[in-house]
Amino acid sequence: MRKSQKLKPDIIARIIRIFDNKKWQIDNSTESELSLFNRYCKMIENLSPVQQDLILKLTEDYIRIRG
């Protein structure tokens, strides 16, 4: 992992698109460190660009199967 950095606008847009497509809630409060969206962004910040792309692709393909 690398040192935390700011996410590029295209990565943020991609994350928002994923959350919208998956119908996952995006907490609009910037102070909510516990929101799924903010935790996901923090995790992505700590990855290299290649790792970011891999995780985003895997997330796009993620399907939750309920038992």
CORHU-V776064 format. One line per field, one symbol per residue. phi: phi as a letter, one per 30 degrees, with the letter a starting at -180 (. if undefined). burial: # if it has 24 or more other C-alpha atoms within 12 Angstrom, else .. A space follows every 10 residues. Layout:
BEGIN
phi->???
burial->???
END
This chain:
BEGIN
phi->.cdebddded dddddddddd ddhcdcdddd dddddedddd ddddedcded dedddddddd ddbdccc
burial->.......... #...##.##. .....#.... ......##.# #.###.#... .#..##.... .......
END
